[in-house]
Amino acid sequence: MTALYQKNDTLQETLLSFENGSENKTDWNIVKDLFTLTKAEIADKWYGGKDNSIGFIFKE
């Protein structure tokens, strides 16, 4: 609904322009990054690179 209100063409435009005022910005940033960053950028930002992200997948 925010995208329609702001007259953005894509959800990505809306996410890039939306400022979340909640206390838990980490959750918001993860959601935002999933829609706006590439896979490599997500691996670098959230896991310290591709090699580190593999360990997260297979972590017990």
C-alpha distance matrix in Angstrom:
0.0 3.8 5.4 5.1 6.2 8.6 9.7 10.3 12.1 11.6 9.9 13.2 12.9 9.9 11.9 15.0 13.9 12.3 15.1 15.3 17.6 18.6 22.2 21.7 20.7 22.4 19.9 17.0 19.3 20.1 16.6 16.0 19.4 18.9 16.4 18.2 21.9 24.5 26.4 29.4 27.4 25.9 29.5 30.9 28.5 28.2 31.5 33.9 34.2 34.4 37.7 36.5 33.4 35.8 37.5 34.3 33.7 37.2 37.5 38.9
3.8 0.0 3.8 5.4 5.0 6.0 8.3 8.6 11.2 10.7 8.9 11.5 10.5 7.1 9.3 12.0 10.4 8.8 11.7 12.5 15.0 16.5 20.1 19.9 18.4 20.5 18.5 15.2 17.1 18.6 15.4 14.1 17.6 17.8 15.2 16.4 20.1 23.1 25.3 27.9 25.6 24.4 28.1 29.1 26.4 26.5 29.9 32.1 32.5 33.1 36.5 35.2 32.4 35.0 36.7 33.5 33.3 37.0 37.1 38.8
5.4 3.8 0.0 3.8 5.5 5.2 5.8 5.2 7.4 7.1 6.3 9.1 7.9 5.5 8.6 10.9 9.9 9.7 13.2 14.6 17.5 19.2 22.6 22.0 20.1 21.7 19.8 16.4 17.7 18.8 15.6 13.8 16.9 16.9 13.8 14.6 18.5 21.2 23.7 26.3 24.2 23.4 27.1 28.1 25.9 26.2 29.6 31.5 31.6 32.0 35.5 34.6 31.7 34.3 36.3 33.3 32.9 36.6 37.1 39.0
5.1 5.4 3.8 0.0 3.8 5.5 4.9 6.4 8.3 9.3 9.4 12.5 11.1 9.1 12.4 14.6 13.2 13.0 16.3 17.6 20.2 21.9 25.5 25.1 23.4 25.2 23.1 19.9 21.3 22.4 19.1 17.6 20.6 20.4 17.2 18.2 22.0 24.5 27.0 29.7 27.8 27.0 30.7 31.8 29.6 29.9 33.3 35.3 35.2 35.5 39.0 38.2 35.2 37.6 39.7 36.7 36.1 39.8 40.3 42.1
6.2 5.0 5.5 3.8 0.0 3.8 5.4 7.9 10.8 12.0 11.8 14.3 12.3 9.8 13.0 14.8 12.6 12.1 14.9 16.4 18.4 20.5 24.2 24.4 22.8 25.1 23.4 19.9 21.6 23.2 20.1 18.4 21.7 22.1 19.1 19.8 23.6 26.5 29.0 31.5 29.2 28.4 32.2 33.0 30.5 30.8 34.4 36.2 36.5 37.2 40.6 39.5 36.8 39.5 41.3 38.2 38.0 41.6 41.9 43.6
8.6 6.0 5.2 5.5 3.8 0.0 3.8 5.5 9.1 10.4 10.6 12.3 9.5 7.6 11.1 12.1 9.6 10.0 13.1 15.3 17.7 20.2 23.7 23.8 21.7 23.9 22.7 19.0 20.1 22.0 19.2 16.9 19.9 20.7 17.6 17.6 21.3 24.3 27.2 29.3 26.8 26.4 30.3 30.7 28.3 29.1 32.6 34.2 34.4 35.2 38.8 37.8 35.3 38.1 40.0 37.1 37.1 40.8 41.1 43.2
9.7 8.3 5.8 4.9 5.4 3.8 0.0 3.8 6.5 9.0 10.4 12.3 9.7 8.9 12.7 13.6 11.9 13.0 16.4 18.6 21.2 23.5 27.0 26.8 24.6 26.5 25.0 21.5 22.3 23.8 20.8 18.5 21.1 21.5 18.0 18.1 21.8 24.3 27.3 29.6 27.4 27.3 31.1 31.7 29.7 30.6 33.9 35.5 35.3 35.8 39.5 38.8 36.2 38.8 41.0 38.3 37.9 41.7 42.3 44.4
10.3 8.6 5.2 6.4 7.9 5.5 3.8 0.0 3.8 5.6 7.3 8.7 6.2 6.3 9.9 10.7 9.7 11.4 15.0 17.4 20.5 22.6 25.9 25.2 22.7 24.2 22.9 19.3 19.7 21.0 18.1 15.6 17.9 18.3 14.7 14.5 18.1 20.6 23.6 25.9 23.8 23.8 27.6 28.2 26.3 27.3 30.6 32.1 31.7 32.2 35.9 35.4 32.7 35.3 37.6 35.1 34.7 38.5 39.2 41.5
12.1 11.2 7.4 8.3 10.8 9.1 6.5 3.8 0.0 3.8 7.1 8.6 7.1 8.4 11.5 12.3 12.4 14.2 17.9 20.1 23.4 25.2 28.4 27.3 24.8 25.7 24.2 20.9 21.0 21.7 18.8 16.4 18.2 18.0 14.2 14.2 17.6 19.5 22.5 24.9 23.3 23.5 27.1 28.0 26.6 27.6 30.6 32.1 31.3 31.4 35.1 35.0 32.2 34.5 37.1 34.7 34.0 37.7 38.8 41.2
11.6 10.7 7.1 9.3 12.0 10.4 9.0 5.6 3.8 0.0 3.8 5.3 5.4 6.8 8.9 10.2 11.3 12.7 16.4 18.2 21.7 23.1 26.1 24.6 22.1 22.7 21.0 17.9 17.9 18.3 15.3 13.1 14.8 14.3 10.5 10.9 14.4 16.2 19.0 21.6 20.1 20.0 23.6 24.8 23.3 24.2 27.1 28.7 28.0 27.9 31.6 31.4 28.5 30.8 33.4 30.9 30.2 34.0 35.1 37.4
9.9 8.9 6.3 9.4 11.8 10.6 10.4 7.3 7.1 3.8 0.0 3.8 5.4 5.1 6.2 8.6 10.0 10.4 14.0 15.2 18.8 19.8 22.7 21.1 18.8 19.3 17.4 14.4 14.7 15.0 11.8 10.0 12.1 11.6 8.0 9.2 12.9 15.2 17.6 20.4 18.7 18.0 21.6 22.9 21.2 21.6 24.7 26.6 26.2 26.2 29.8 29.2 26.3 28.7 30.9 28.3 27.7 31.4 32.2 34.4
13.2 11.5 9.1 12.5 14.3 12.3 12.3 8.7 8.6 5.3 3.8 0.0 3.8 5.4 5.1 6.2 8.7 9.9 13.2 14.8 18.6 19.7 22.3 20.5 17.7 17.9 16.7 13.7 13.0 13.5 11.0 8.3 9.6 9.8 6.1 5.9 9.7 12.2 15.0 17.4 15.4 15.2 18.9 19.8 18.2 19.1 22.1 23.7 23.2 23.5 27.2 26.7 24.0 26.6 29.0 26.5 26.2 30.0 30.9 33.4
12.9 10.5 7.9 11.1 12.3 9.5 9.7 6.2 7.1 5.4 5.4 3.8 0.0 3.8 5.5 5.2 6.3 8.6 12.1 14.6 18.1 19.9 22.7 21.6 18.6 19.5 18.6 15.2 14.6 15.9 13.6 10.5 12.2 13.2 9.7 8.7 12.2 15.0 18.2 20.1 17.8 17.9 21.7 22.1 20.3 21.5 24.8 26.0 25.7 26.4 30.1 29.6 27.1 29.9 32.2 29.7 29.7 33.5 34.2 36.7
9.9 7.1 5.5 9.1 9.8 7.6 8.9 6.3 8.4 6.8 5.1 5.4 3.8 0.0 3.8 5.5 5.3 6.0 9.7 11.7 15.2 17.0 20.0 19.2 16.5 17.9 16.7 13.1 13.5 15.0 12.4 9.7 12.4 13.3 10.3 10.2 13.9 17.0 19.7 21.9 19.4 18.9 22.7 23.3 21.0 21.7 25.2 26.8 26.9 27.7 31.2 30.3 27.7 30.6 32.6 29.8 29.8 33.6 34.0 36.2
11.9 9.3 8.6 12.4 13.0 11.1 12.7 9.9 11.5 8.9 6.2 5.1 5.5 3.8 0.0 3.8 5.5 5.2 8.3 9.7 13.5 14.8 17.5 16.1 13.3 14.3 13.3 9.8 9.7 11.3 8.9 6.0 8.9 10.2 7.8 7.7 11.2 14.6 17.0 19.1 16.4 15.6 19.4 20.0 17.5 18.0 21.6 23.3 23.6 24.5 27.9 26.8 24.3 27.3 29.1 26.3 26.5 30.3 30.5 32.8
15.0 12.0 10.9 14.6 14.8 12.1 13.6 10.7 12.3 10.2 8.6 6.2 5.2 5.5 3.8 0.0 3.8 5.8 8.3 10.7 14.3 16.1 18.4 17.4 14.0 15.1 14.9 11.5 10.3 12.5 11.1 7.4 9.2 11.5 9.2 7.4 10.5 14.0 16.9 18.3 15.3 15.2 19.0 19.0 16.5 17.8 21.3 22.4 22.8 24.0 27.5 26.6 24.5 27.6 29.5 27.0 27.5 31.3 31.5 34.1
13.9 10.4 9.9 13.2 12.6 9.6 11.9 9.7 12.4 11.3 10.0 8.7 6.3 5.3 5.5 3.8 0.0 3.8 6.5 9.8 12.9 15.4 18.1 17.8 14.7 16.6 16.5 12.8 12.4 15.1 13.6 10.2 12.6 14.9 12.6 11.2 14.2 17.8 20.7 22.1 18.9 18.8 22.6 22.3 19.6 20.9 24.6 25.6 26.2 27.7 31.1 29.9 27.9 31.2 32.9 30.2 30.9 34.6 34.6 37.1
12.3 8.8 9.7 13.0 12.1 10.0 13.0 11.4 14.2 12.7 10.4 9.9 8.6 6.0 5.2 5.8 3.8 0.0 3.8 6.3 9.6 11.9 14.9 14.7 12.1 14.4 13.9 10.2 10.8 13.6 11.9 9.2 12.4 14.5 12.7 12.2 15.3 19.0 21.4 23.0 19.9 19.1 22.7 22.8 19.8 20.4 24.1 25.6 26.6 28.0 31.3 29.7 27.6 30.8 32.2 29.2 30.0 33.6 33.3 35.5
15.1 11.7 13.2 16.3 14.9 13.1 16.4 15.0 17.9 16.4 14.0 13.2 12.1 9.7 8.3 8.3 6.5 3.8 0.0 3.8 6.4 9.2 11.9 12.3 9.7 12.7 12.9 9.4 10.2 13.5 12.7 10.4 13.3 15.9 14.9 14.3 16.8 20.6 22.7 24.0 20.6 19.6 23.1 22.8 19.4 19.9 23.7 25.0 26.5 28.4 31.3 29.5 27.6 31.1 32.0 29.0 30.2 33.7 33.0 35.1
15.3 12.5 14.6 17.6 16.4 15.3 18.6 17.4 20.1 18.2 15.2 14.8 14.6 11.7 9.7 10.7 9.8 6.3 3.8 0.0 3.8 5.6 8.6 9.0 7.1 10.4 10.3 7.2 9.0 12.2 11.4 10.3 13.4 15.6 15.3 15.4 17.7 21.4 22.9 24.4 21.2 19.6 22.8 22.8 19.3 19.1 22.8 24.6 26.3 28.1 30.8 28.6 26.7 30.1 30.7 27.5 28.6 32.0 31.1 32.8
17.6 15.0 17.5 20.2 18.4 17.7 21.2 20.5 23.4 21.7 18.8 18.6 18.1 15.2 13.5 14.3 12.9 9.6 6.4 3.8 0.0 3.8 6.7 8.6 7.9 11.6 12.0 9.7 11.8 14.9 14.6 13.8 16.7 19.0 19.0 19.1 21.2 24.8 26.2 27.5 24.2 22.5 25.5 25.3 21.7 21.3 24.9 26.6 28.7 30.7 33.2 30.7 29.0 32.4 32.7 29.4 30.9 34.1 32.8 34.3
18.6 16.5 19.2 21.9 20.5 20.2 23.5 22.6 25.2 23.1 19.8 19.7 19.9 17.0 14.8 16.1 15.4 11.9 9.2 5.6 3.8 0.0 3.8 5.5 6.3 9.8 9.7 8.5 11.2 13.7 13.6 13.8 16.6 18.5 19.1 19.7 21.5 24.9 25.8 27.2 24.2 22.0 24.7 24.8 21.2 20.1 23.6 25.6 27.9 29.7 32.0 29.2 27.5 30.7 30.7 27.3 28.7 31.8 30.2 31.5
22.2 20.1 22.6 25.5 24.2 23.7 27.0 25.9 28.4 26.1 22.7 22.3 22.7 20.0 17.5 18.4 18.1 14.9 11.9 8.6 6.7 3.8 0.0 3.8 5.9 8.8 9.7 9.7 11.8 14.1 14.9 15.5 17.6 19.6 20.8 21.3 22.5 25.8 26.3 27.4 24.4 22.0 24.3 24.2 20.5 19.3 22.4 24.3 27.0 29.1 31.0 28.0 26.6 29.9 29.4 26.1 27.9 30.7 28.7 29.9
21.7 19.9 22.0 25.1 24.4 23.8 26.8 25.2 27.3 24.6 21.1 20.5 21.6 19.2 16.1 17.4 17.8 14.7 12.3 9.0 8.6 5.5 3.8 0.0 3.8 5.5 6.1 7.1 9.1 10.8 11.9 13.0 14.8 16.6 18.2 19.0 19.9 23.0 23.1 24.3 21.5 18.9 21.0 21.3 17.7 16.0 19.1 21.3 23.9 25.7 27.6 24.6 23.0 26.2 25.8 22.4 24.1 26.9 25.1 26.3
20.7 18.4 20.1 23.4 22.8 21.7 24.6 22.7 24.8 22.1 18.8 17.7 18.6 16.5 13.3 14.0 14.7 12.1 9.7 7.1 7.9 6.3 5.9 3.8 0.0 3.8 5.5 5.0 6.0 8.6 10.0 10.2 11.9 14.2 15.6 15.9 16.8 20.0 20.6 21.6 18.5 16.3 18.7 18.7 15.0 13.9 17.4 19.3 21.7 23.7 25.9 23.1 21.6 25.0 25.0 21.8 23.6 26.6 25.2 26.9
22.4 20.5 21.7 25.2 25.1 23.9 26.5 24.2 25.7 22.7 19.3 17.9 19.5 17.9 14.3 15.1 16.6 14.4 12.7 10.4 11.6 9.8 8.8 5.5 3.8 0.0 3.8 5.4 5.1 6.3 8.8 9.8 10.4 12.4 14.6 15.0 15.2 18.0 18.0 18.9 16.2 13.5 15.5 15.8 12.2 10.6 13.9 16.0 18.4 20.3 22.3 19.5 17.9 21.3 21.2 18.0 19.9 22.9 21.4 23.3
19.9 18.5 19.8 23.1 23.4 22.7 25.0 22.9 24.2 21.0 17.4 16.7 18.6 16.7 13.3 14.9 16.5 13.9 12.9 10.3 12.0 9.7 9.7 6.1 5.5 3.8 0.0 3.8 5.5 5.3 6.5 8.7 10.0 11.0 13.1 14.5 15.1 17.8 17.6 19.3 17.0 13.9 16.1 17.2 14.0 11.9 15.0 17.8 19.7 21.0 23.1 20.4 18.2 21.3 21.4 17.9 19.1 22.3 21.0 22.6
17.0 15.2 16.4 19.9 19.9 19.0 21.5 19.3 20.9 17.9 14.4 13.7 15.2 13.1 9.8 11.5 12.8 10.2 9.4 7.2 9.7 8.5 9.7 7.1 5.0 5.4 3.8 0.0 3.8 5.5 5.3 6.1 8.5 10.1 11.2 12.2 13.7 16.8 17.5 19.2 16.5 14.0 16.9 17.7 14.4 13.2 16.7 19.1 20.7 22.1 24.7 22.4 20.1 23.3 23.9 20.5 21.5 24.9 24.1 25.9
19.3 17.1 17.7 21.3 21.6 20.1 22.3 19.7 21.0 17.9 14.7 13.0 14.6 13.5 9.7 10.3 12.4 10.8 10.2 9.0 11.8 11.2 11.8 9.1 6.0 5.1 5.5 3.8 0.0 3.8 5.5 5.0 5.9 8.5 10.1 10.1 10.8 14.1 14.8 16.1 13.1 10.9 13.9 14.2 10.8 10.2 13.9 15.9 17.5 19.1 21.8 19.7 17.7 21.1 21.9 18.9 20.2 23.6 23.0 25.3
20.1 18.6 18.8 22.4 23.2 22.0 23.8 21.0 21.7 18.3 15.0 13.5 15.9 15.0 11.3 12.5 15.1 13.6 13.5 12.2 14.9 13.7 14.1 10.8 8.6 6.3 5.3 5.5 3.8 0.0 3.8 5.5 5.2 6.2 8.9 10.0 10.1 12.6 12.5 14.2 11.9 8.9 11.6 12.9 10.0 8.5 11.8 14.5 15.7 16.7 19.4 17.3 14.8 18.0 18.9 15.7 16.6 20.2 19.7 22.0
16.6 15.4 15.6 19.1 20.1 19.2 20.8 18.1 18.8 15.3 11.8 11.0 13.6 12.4 8.9 11.1 13.6 11.9 12.7 11.4 14.6 13.6 14.9 11.9 10.0 8.8 6.5 5.3 5.5 3.8 0.0 3.8 5.5 5.2 6.8 8.9 10.3 12.9 13.3 15.7 13.7 10.9 14.0 15.7 13.1 11.9 15.1 17.8 18.5 19.1 22.0 20.2 17.4 20.2 21.4 18.2 18.5 22.1 22.0 24.0
16.0 14.1 13.8 17.6 18.4 16.9 18.5 15.6 16.4 13.1 10.0 8.3 10.5 9.7 6.0 7.4 10.2 9.2 10.4 10.3 13.8 13.8 15.5 13.0 10.2 9.8 8.7 6.1 5.0 5.5 3.8 0.0 3.8 5.5 5.5 6.2 8.3 11.6 13.0 15.1 12.5 10.7 14.3 15.2 12.6 12.4 15.9 18.0 18.6 19.5 22.7 21.2 18.7 21.8 23.3 20.4 20.8 24.6 24.6 27.0
19.4 17.6 16.9 20.6 21.7 19.9 21.1 17.9 18.2 14.8 12.1 9.6 12.2 12.4 8.9 9.2 12.6 12.4 13.3 13.4 16.7 16.6 17.6 14.8 11.9 10.4 10.0 8.5 5.9 5.2 5.5 3.8 0.0 3.8 5.3 5.0 5.2 8.4 9.6 11.3 8.7 6.9 10.6 11.6 9.3 9.5 12.8 14.7 14.9 15.8 19.2 17.9 15.5 18.6 20.4 17.8 18.4 22.1 22.4 25.1
18.9 17.8 16.9 20.4 22.1 20.7 21.5 18.3 18.0 14.3 11.6 9.8 13.2 13.3 10.2 11.5 14.9 14.5 15.9 15.6 19.0 18.5 19.6 16.6 14.2 12.4 11.0 10.1 8.5 6.2 5.2 5.5 3.8 0.0 3.8 5.8 6.1 8.0 8.3 11.2 9.8 7.4 10.7 12.8 11.3 10.8 13.4 15.8 15.5 15.5 18.8 17.8 14.8 17.4 19.5 16.8 16.6 20.4 21.1 23.7
16.4 15.2 13.8 17.2 19.1 17.6 18.0 14.7 14.2 10.5 8.0 6.1 9.7 10.3 7.8 9.2 12.6 12.7 14.9 15.3 19.0 19.1 20.8 18.2 15.6 14.6 13.1 11.2 10.1 8.9 6.8 5.5 5.3 3.8 0.0 3.8 6.2 8.4 10.1 13.0 11.5 10.2 13.7 15.4 14.0 14.1 16.8 18.9 18.4 18.3 21.9 21.2 18.3 20.7 23.0 20.5 20.1 23.9 24.8 27.3
18.2 16.4 14.6 18.2 19.8 17.6 18.1 14.5 14.2 10.9 9.2 5.9 8.7 10.2 7.7 7.4 11.2 12.2 14.3 15.4 19.1 19.7 21.3 19.0 15.9 15.0 14.5 12.2 10.1 10.0 8.9 6.2 5.0 5.8 3.8 0.0 3.8 6.9 9.7 11.7 9.6 9.4 13.1 13.9 12.5 13.6 16.5 17.9 17.3 17.8 21.4 21.0 18.5 21.3 23.7 21.5 21.5 25.3 26.1 29.0
21.9 20.1 18.5 22.0 23.6 21.3 21.8 18.1 17.6 14.4 12.9 9.7 12.2 13.9 11.2 10.5 14.2 15.3 16.8 17.7 21.2 21.5 22.5 19.9 16.8 15.2 15.1 13.7 10.8 10.1 10.3 8.3 5.2 6.1 6.2 3.8 0.0 3.8 6.6 8.0 5.8 6.2 9.7 10.4 9.6 11.2 13.6 14.6 13.7 14.2 17.9 17.7 15.5 18.3 20.8 19.0 19.2 22.9 23.9 27.0
24.5 23.1 21.2 24.5 26.5 24.3 24.3 20.6 19.5 16.2 15.2 12.2 15.0 17.0 14.6 14.0 17.8 19.0 20.6 21.4 24.8 24.9 25.8 23.0 20.0 18.0 17.8 16.8 14.1 12.6 12.9 11.6 8.4 8.0 8.4 6.9 3.8 0.0 3.8 5.4 5.1 6.3 8.7 9.9 10.5 12.0 13.5 14.3 12.4 12.1 15.9 16.4 14.2 16.4 19.4 18.1 17.9 21.5 23.0 26.2
26.4 25.3 23.7 27.0 29.0 27.2 27.3 23.6 22.5 19.0 17.6 15.0 18.2 19.7 17.0 16.9 20.7 21.4 22.7 22.9 26.2 25.8 26.3 23.1 20.6 18.0 17.6 17.5 14.8 12.5 13.3 13.0 9.6 8.3 10.1 9.7 6.6 3.8 0.0 3.8 5.5 5.2 6.2 8.7 10.0 10.5 11.2 12.4 10.2 9.1 12.8 13.4 10.8 12.8 15.9 14.8 14.3 17.8 19.5 22.8
29.4 27.9 26.3 29.7 31.5 29.3 29.6 25.9 24.9 21.6 20.4 17.4 20.1 21.9 19.1 18.3 22.1 23.0 24.0 24.4 27.5 27.2 27.4 24.3 21.6 18.9 19.3 19.2 16.1 14.2 15.7 15.1 11.3 11.2 13.0 11.7 8.0 5.4 3.8 0.0 3.8 5.4 5.1 6.2 8.6 10.1 10.1 10.2 7.5 7.0 10.8 11.8 10.2 12.4 15.4 14.9 15.2 18.3 19.8 23.4
27.4 25.6 24.2 27.8 29.2 26.8 27.4 23.8 23.3 20.1 18.7 15.4 17.8 19.4 16.4 15.3 18.9 19.9 20.6 21.2 24.2 24.2 24.4 21.5 18.5 16.2 17.0 16.5 13.1 11.9 13.7 12.5 8.7 9.8 11.5 9.6 5.8 5.1 5.5 3.8 0.0 3.8 5.5 5.1 6.0 8.4 9.7 9.7 8.3 9.3 12.9 13.0 11.6 14.5 17.0 16.0 16.8 20.2 21.1 24.6
25.9 24.4 23.4 27.0 28.4 26.4 27.3 23.8 23.5 20.0 18.0 15.2 17.9 18.9 15.6 15.2 18.8 19.1 19.6 19.6 22.5 22.0 22.0 18.9 16.3 13.5 13.9 14.0 10.9 8.9 10.9 10.7 6.9 7.4 10.2 9.4 6.2 6.3 5.2 5.4 3.8 0.0 3.8 5.4 5.2 5.8 7.5 9.0 8.3 9.0 12.4 11.7 9.5 12.7 14.8 13.2 14.0 17.5 18.2 21.5
29.5 28.1 27.1 30.7 32.2 30.3 31.1 27.6 27.1 23.6 21.6 18.9 21.7 22.7 19.4 19.0 22.6 22.7 23.1 22.8 25.5 24.7 24.3 21.0 18.7 15.5 16.1 16.9 13.9 11.6 14.0 14.3 10.6 10.7 13.7 13.1 9.7 8.7 6.2 5.1 5.5 3.8 0.0 3.8 5.7 5.6 5.1 6.4 4.9 5.3 8.6 8.0 6.2 9.4 11.6 10.6 11.6 14.9 15.7 19.3
30.9 29.1 28.1 31.8 33.0 30.7 31.7 28.2 28.0 24.8 22.9 19.8 22.1 23.3 20.0 19.0 22.3 22.8 22.8 22.8 25.3 24.8 24.2 21.3 18.7 15.8 17.2 17.7 14.2 12.9 15.7 15.2 11.6 12.8 15.4 13.9 10.4 9.9 8.7 6.2 5.1 5.4 3.8 0.0 3.8 5.9 5.7 4.6 4.0 6.7 9.4 8.8 8.5 11.9 13.5 13.0 14.7 17.6 18.0 21.7
28.5 26.4 25.9 29.6 30.5 28.3 29.7 26.3 26.6 23.3 21.2 18.2 20.3 21.0 17.5 16.5 19.6 19.8 19.4 19.3 21.7 21.2 20.5 17.7 15.0 12.2 14.0 14.4 10.8 10.0 13.1 12.6 9.3 11.3 14.0 12.5 9.6 10.5 10.0 8.6 6.0 5.2 5.7 3.8 0.0 3.8 6.0 6.0 7.3 10.0 12.5 11.0 10.3 14.1 15.2 13.8 15.8 18.9 18.7 22.1
28.2 26.5 26.2 29.9 30.8 29.1 30.6 27.3 27.6 24.2 21.6 19.1 21.5 21.7 18.0 17.8 20.9 20.4 19.9 19.1 21.3 20.1 19.3 16.0 13.9 10.6 11.9 13.2 10.2 8.5 11.9 12.4 9.5 10.8 14.1 13.6 11.2 12.0 10.5 10.1 8.4 5.8 5.6 5.9 3.8 0.0 3.8 6.1 7.9 9.9 12.0 9.6 8.4 12.2 12.8 10.7 12.9 16.0 15.5 18.7
31.5 29.9 29.6 33.3 34.4 32.6 33.9 30.6 30.6 27.1 24.7 22.1 24.8 25.2 21.6 21.3 24.6 24.1 23.7 22.8 24.9 23.6 22.4 19.1 17.4 13.9 15.0 16.7 13.9 11.8 15.1 15.9 12.8 13.4 16.8 16.5 13.6 13.5 11.2 10.1 9.7 7.5 5.1 5.7 6.0 3.8 0.0 3.8 5.5 7.3 8.6 5.8 5.2 9.0 9.4 8.0 10.6 13.3 12.9 16.4
33.9 32.1 31.5 35.3 36.2 34.2 35.5 32.1 32.1 28.7 26.6 23.7 26.0 26.8 23.3 22.4 25.6 25.6 25.0 24.6 26.6 25.6 24.3 21.3 19.3 16.0 17.8 19.1 15.9 14.5 17.8 18.0 14.7 15.8 18.9 17.9 14.6 14.3 12.4 10.2 9.7 9.0 6.4 4.6 6.0 6.1 3.8 0.0 3.8 7.1 8.0 6.0 7.3 10.6 11.0 10.8 13.5 15.8 15.5 19.0
34.2 32.5 31.6 35.2 36.5 34.4 35.3 31.7 31.3 28.0 26.2 23.2 25.7 26.9 23.6 22.8 26.2 26.6 26.5 26.3 28.7 27.9 27.0 23.9 21.7 18.4 19.7 20.7 17.5 15.7 18.5 18.6 14.9 15.5 18.4 17.3 13.7 12.4 10.2 7.5 8.3 8.3 4.9 4.0 7.3 7.9 5.5 3.8 0.0 3.8 5.6 5.5 6.4 9.1 10.7 11.1 13.0 15.3 15.9 19.7
34.4 33.1 32.0 35.5 37.2 35.2 35.8 32.2 31.4 27.9 26.2 23.5 26.4 27.7 24.5 24.0 27.7 28.0 28.4 28.1 30.7 29.7 29.1 25.7 23.7 20.3 21.0 22.1 19.1 16.7 19.1 19.5 15.8 15.5 18.3 17.8 14.2 12.1 9.1 7.0 9.3 9.0 5.3 6.7 10.0 9.9 7.3 7.1 3.8 0.0 3.8 5.5 5.1 6.6 9.3 10.1 11.0 13.2 14.7 18.5
37.7 36.5 35.5 39.0 40.6 38.8 39.5 35.9 35.1 31.6 29.8 27.2 30.1 31.2 27.9 27.5 31.1 31.3 31.3 30.8 33.2 32.0 31.0 27.6 25.9 22.3 23.1 24.7 21.8 19.4 22.0 22.7 19.2 18.8 21.9 21.4 17.9 15.9 12.8 10.8 12.9 12.4 8.6 9.4 12.5 12.0 8.6 8.0 5.6 3.8 0.0 3.8 5.5 5.6 7.3 9.5 10.7 11.9 13.2 16.9
36.5 35.2 34.6 38.2 39.5 37.8 38.8 35.4 35.0 31.4 29.2 26.7 29.6 30.3 26.8 26.6 29.9 29.7 29.5 28.6 30.7 29.2 28.0 24.6 23.1 19.5 20.4 22.4 19.7 17.3 20.2 21.2 17.9 17.8 21.2 21.0 17.7 16.4 13.4 11.8 13.0 11.7 8.0 8.8 11.0 9.6 5.8 6.0 5.5 5.5 3.8 0.0 3.8 5.5 5.5 6.9 9.3 10.7 10.9 14.7
33.4 32.4 31.7 35.2 36.8 35.3 36.2 32.7 32.2 28.5 26.3 24.0 27.1 27.7 24.3 24.5 27.9 27.6 27.6 26.7 29.0 27.5 26.6 23.0 21.6 17.9 18.2 20.1 17.7 14.8 17.4 18.7 15.5 14.8 18.3 18.5 15.5 14.2 10.8 10.2 11.6 9.5 6.2 8.5 10.3 8.4 5.2 7.3 6.4 5.1 5.5 3.8 0.0 3.8 5.4 5.1 6.6 9.1 10.0 13.7
35.8 35.0 34.3 37.6 39.5 38.1 38.8 35.3 34.5 30.8 28.7 26.6 29.9 30.6 27.3 27.6 31.2 30.8 31.1 30.1 32.4 30.7 29.9 26.2 25.0 21.3 21.3 23.3 21.1 18.0 20.2 21.8 18.6 17.4 20.7 21.3 18.3 16.4 12.8 12.4 14.5 12.7 9.4 11.9 14.1 12.2 9.0 10.6 9.1 6.6 5.6 5.5 3.8 0.0 3.8 5.4 5.3 6.7 8.7 12.3
37.5 36.7 36.3 39.7 41.3 40.0 41.0 37.6 37.1 33.4 30.9 29.0 32.2 32.6 29.1 29.5 32.9 32.2 32.0 30.7 32.7 30.7 29.4 25.8 25.0 21.2 21.4 23.9 21.9 18.9 21.4 23.3 20.4 19.5 23.0 23.7 20.8 19.4 15.9 15.4 17.0 14.8 11.6 13.5 15.2 12.8 9.4 11.0 10.7 9.3 7.3 5.5 5.4 3.8 0.0 3.8 5.5 5.4 5.9 9.6
34.3 33.5 33.3 36.7 38.2 37.1 38.3 35.1 34.7 30.9 28.3 26.5 29.7 29.8 26.3 27.0 30.2 29.2 29.0 27.5 29.4 27.3 26.1 22.4 21.8 18.0 17.9 20.5 18.9 15.7 18.2 20.4 17.8 16.8 20.5 21.5 19.0 18.1 14.8 14.9 16.0 13.2 10.6 13.0 13.8 10.7 8.0 10.8 11.1 10.1 9.5 6.9 5.1 5.4 3.8 0.0 3.8 5.6 5.1 8.7
33.7 33.3 32.9 36.1 38.0 37.1 37.9 34.7 34.0 30.2 27.7 26.2 29.7 29.8 26.5 27.5 30.9 30.0 30.2 28.6 30.9 28.7 27.9 24.1 23.6 19.9 19.1 21.5 20.2 16.6 18.5 20.8 18.4 16.6 20.1 21.5 19.2 17.9 14.3 15.2 16.8 14.0 11.6 14.7 15.8 12.9 10.6 13.5 13.0 11.0 10.7 9.3 6.6 5.3 5.5 3.8 0.0 3.8 5.7 8.7
37.2 37.0 36.6 39.8 41.6 40.8 41.7 38.5 37.7 34.0 31.4 30.0 33.5 33.6 30.3 31.3 34.6 33.6 33.7 32.0 34.1 31.8 30.7 26.9 26.6 22.9 22.3 24.9 23.6 20.2 22.1 24.6 22.1 20.4 23.9 25.3 22.9 21.5 17.8 18.3 20.2 17.5 14.9 17.6 18.9 16.0 13.3 15.8 15.3 13.2 11.9 10.7 9.1 6.7 5.4 5.6 3.8 0.0 3.8 6.4
37.5 37.1 37.1 40.3 41.9 41.1 42.3 39.2 38.8 35.1 32.2 30.9 34.2 34.0 30.5 31.5 34.6 33.3 33.0 31.1 32.8 30.2 28.7 25.1 25.2 21.4 21.0 24.1 23.0 19.7 22.0 24.6 22.4 21.1 24.8 26.1 23.9 23.0 19.5 19.8 21.1 18.2 15.7 18.0 18.7 15.5 12.9 15.5 15.9 14.7 13.2 10.9 10.0 8.7 5.9 5.1 5.7 3.8 0.0 3.8
38.9 38.8 39.0 42.1 43.6 43.2 44.4 41.5 41.2 37.4 34.4 33.4 36.7 36.2 32.8 34.1 37.1 35.5 35.1 32.8 34.3 31.5 29.9 26.3 26.9 23.3 22.6 25.9 25.3 22.0 24.0 27.0 25.1 23.7 27.3 29.0 27.0 26.2 22.8 23.4 24.6 21.5 19.3 21.7 22.1 18.7 16.4 19.0 19.7 18.5 16.9 14.7 13.7 12.3 9.6 8.7 8.7 6.4 3.8 0.0
